[in-house]
Amino acid sequence: MDDRLEKVIKAMLAMQRYPWEQGVCAQALFEAGCDDLWIPMAYDAIKRMDKDGRLAMAGGGEAVSDPASNGEVCLRAYEKTGDEFFRAGARSMLDYLVHKAPRTQDNIICHNNASPFDGYTKYQLWIDGLYMVPPFLAVMGELDEALKQIRGYRKHLYDGEKNLFFHIRDVETGRFVRKLHWATGNGWALMGLARVIEEADKKDREDIRDELALFLEEVLSGMNVYALDDGRFRDILDDDKSFIDGTSSMMVAATVYRGIKNGYVSQDYRQMVDMAFDAVTDTIDDYGLLHQVCGCPDFVREGTSAEAQAAYIMAYAWRH
């Protein structure tokens, strides 16, 4: 393993993690082939499962969609080990989504079961959720439900004029909580679309594959408009005063590399993501932390984050 990548992984594992962070970090290690790391993370996600079936709920609070990001690694751990413990965890998460999770009036799974914002209802969609929920539904055999959820995100959050997603909308009131073209949010969406496309391909669902591949191309083209000279993006894509963000750049890179490999992304994007990968690599410090990224815990300013580390690992894995 490359010394720099090893440092990035170690720094990621040293970070405190909420449900979505546990999920994306475990998924990154799964995609990088680090079985000795992602399987224990899947195990702990189940050990920290809420009584209603939500995975990795240490500090998860009102989270509905975020815990589902842990679901695929639980399923893959079962396939790898044959241990029913892992399959039971994945099934509990699926049961929660299908039967217990709050939904909008048009049946799209909400991001939380309570609003963290004053003056809004719990019936919110956050574009982050397109990564959290549909890929897990797809790997659990619920491809049509995954497609329905993606169409819901498109209906409520997609800006067809710019081919980009807005961040957060209260569907109950019709008001946007955060009507911004957040780069990392669009990165989450692209990574989620890619995983559902590939699952549809495995299951010979060309109808779903083709619809989502076309949609993914739209979002990629929308983001490409705002790519900087080094291939990275600003945190708010169309705000030239916003800080430079490497997380979204690595999410796009991971999507493009895997998409080229699996035949649904054009080679035309290769140069952009190669430049971005090199630019982000240059920000990694001696401890393996990525800098010039959208930072936790509130993700409105530059800092460091577990998903930045994970996105880099994914990009590295698919690039190689």
N, C-alpha and C positions, 0 to 999 in steps of 0.2 A: 504494500500500500504506500502511496505517495506520502512523504512526511507531512506536507502541508495539509492534505486531506485528513490524515490521522489527527492532527491538531484541531481541525475544524470539528471533527466528530467528538473528540474529548471535551472541547469547549461546550458543544451542544448538550452533551450528557451532564455537564456540570450545572446547567441552568435549571431553575425551578420551572415546573410545567403545569399549566392548566390543561383541561381535556383536549383542546384542539392542538396544543403544543405536543402533548404526549403522542397524539395520533399522527401528526405530520412528521415528527421526529422518527417514530417507529417505522412509518411508511418509507421514509427516506433511506433508512438502514436496510429495510427489506429490498428496496429497489437497487441498493448498492451491494446486495449479497452478503450483508454482515449478520449471518444467522445467529451468531453468539450474542448479539445485542438486541435485535428486534423481537426475538422470541421471548426473552425475559421481560421486555417492555409490554408485549401483549399479555403475558401472564399477570403483570402488575396492574394493567388496565382492567382486567377482570376482577382481581382482588379488590380493587377500589371502585367496583361497580355499585351504583346506587341500587336500592331495593326495587326500583321500578324498571331496571334494565339498562340504564345509561352507564356507559363505560368510562373509566378513568375520572371519576367525579370528585377527586380531591380538589376542593376549592372551586368546583364547577358551578355551584349556585343554581342560577336559572337556566343554564345552558340546555338546549334541546338538540340542535343540529351538531354542535361541536363534538360531543362524545362519539358520534358515528364515524368520525375520522379514524377511530381506533379499530373499527370493525373488520376491515379487510385483513389486517395482520393477525387478528384472532382466528379468522377462517383459514388463512395460510398456515398458521401455526398448527392448527388441527390437521391440515393436509400433510404437513411436514412430519408431525410426531405421532399422529393417530390418537392423541389424547383427547377424550371427549370433553374435558374441562374447557378447551379452547372453542370447540364447536358450540357448546352450551352458552358461552359468553357471546359469541356472534349472534346466536339465535335470540338471546335475551335483548340484545340491542335492536335487532330487526323487529321483534315483537313490540318494543316500545315505539318505534317509528310508525309502524303500521296501525297499532291499536290505541296508543296512549298519547302520542305527541299532539300538542295543539296545532290546529290548521286554520288557514284562512277560509273564507266562505267558498272559494273555488278549490279548496282541498290541497293547498300547498303547505308543506310543513313549516311552521314558524321557527325562527332562529332561537328564541328564548320563550320561557313560560311566564315571564313577567318583563315589563319594560324597564331598562336601566335609565331611561330618559323621562324626565317629568313632562306630563302633558300628552303622552302618547300611549297607545294601547299595546298589549303584548303581541298583537297580530302583525309582527314585523318580519320582513325578509331582508336579510343581509347577504350581499353577494358572496361573502365568504362561504355561505352555506352550500353553494353549488359544488364546492370541493368536498365538503363534509358529508353530504347525504347521498346524492345520486351515484357516485362510484360504489359506495357500499351496497346500496340497493341493487346495483347491476351485478356485482360479484355474488350476491345472494340469490340470483336468479330472477330478480324483480326488474327486468329491463324496461318493461312498459311503464312501470311506476317511476323509474328513474327518468325516463323521457318526459313523462307528465310533469315531474318536478322541474326539470330544466326549462320546459316551455313556460312554466309559471314564473320562473326567474326572468325569462325573456319578456314576458308580458308586463311584469310589474317594475322591472329595474333597467331594462335595456333602452338606450338612447340610439334609435335607428339612424338619426342624422349623423352621429359621429361614430357609429359602430362600436360603442363602448358601454359598459355598465355604470350606472350610478351605484352608490354604496348601500344606503339603508332607506327603506320606505315602510311607513305604517300603512298597511293595505286596508285596514279597517276604516281609517279616516281619509285615505288617499293622499296624505301628506308625506313628503320626503323628510326623513330625519337628517339625512346627510346626502344632499344632492350634489355630489362631487364625483368626478371621474378619478377615483382613487386607483393608483397604479397597482398596488398590491392586491386590491380587490379583483381587478381584471386578471391579474396573474393567477389568483385562486380559481377563478372561473375557467381559465384556459387549462389549468392542470386537471380540473374536474372533468371537463369535456373530453380531454385526451384519454382519461382512464375509462370513461363510459364508451367511447368510440372503440377502444381496443377490446373491451368486454363484448360489445355487440359483434365485433369481427369474429371473436372466438366462438360465439354462439350462432354464427351465420345469419345475423339480423342485419342484412344489407340496408334495409329501409332506415333503421336507426343510425347505422354507421354513416350512411351518405348524408342524411339530414344534419347530423351533428358535425361531420367533417366540414361541410359547407359553412355552418355557423361558426366553427372554430376559425376558419379562414377569414371570415368577416371581422371577428374580434382582433385577430392578429394584424389584419390590415389597418384596423382602427388604431391600434397601439403603435404600429410602425410609423404612422404620421408624426408621432411625438418622440420618436427615438432621437437621442442626442448624438453628437458626433462619435462618441465612444460606444454607442449601442445601448446605453442605459436610459432610464427615464427619470422624470421628476415625480415626486410623491403624488402630487395632483397633476395628472398628465398634461392638462391644457393651461396650467398656471406657471408662467415662466419665472415666478418668484419663489416657487416651491423648491424644497431641497432635493438633491439627487438621491435616488433610492435604488440600492442594489438588490433588494429582495425581489421586487417585481421583475427586474432584469433576469434574475436566475430562475424565477418561475417560468418566464417566457422561454428562456434558454432550455430548461428541462423539457418543456412542451415541444419546442422545435426539434431538438435532438431526437426525442422518442418518436415524434411524428414523421421525421425524415426516415428513420429506421423502419417504421411500420407503414409507410406509404401514404400518409394522409396530410403531410405538410410539404410545401415546396422547398427545394434546395435554395430558392432565392433568399430565404431568411437566414441562411447559414452564416454569411459574413457578419450580419448584425449581431447575432448571438455569440459568435466567436469573439468579436471585439468586446462585447459586454462581459463575457466570461473572463477575459484577460484583465479588464478594468476592475472588476470586483475582486479578482484574485490579488490584485495589487493593494487592496485595502485590508487584507488579512494581517493581523498583528502577530507578535511572537507567541501569543497564547492561543491562537486559532480563532479569535473573534473577528467576525466581519464588521467593518465600519462603513459609514455612509449608507446606512439602511434605515428604514422606518422602524422606530424603536418601541419596545414594550415599556410600560404596561398599557399606555393609552393610544399608541400608534398614530400620533399627530405631530411628532417631531423626530429628528434624527437621533439614533441611539444604537442599540443592539437588540437582537431577538432570536428566539429559538427557531422561528420559521425562516429567518434569513439563513441560519446555519443549515437547516434542512433543505432549503431550496438549492443552496450551493452543492450539497451532497448529491441531490437528485440530478442537477445539471452535470456535475462531474461524472456520475455513473452513466448517464445516457450518452454523454459526449464520447466516453471511452468504449 
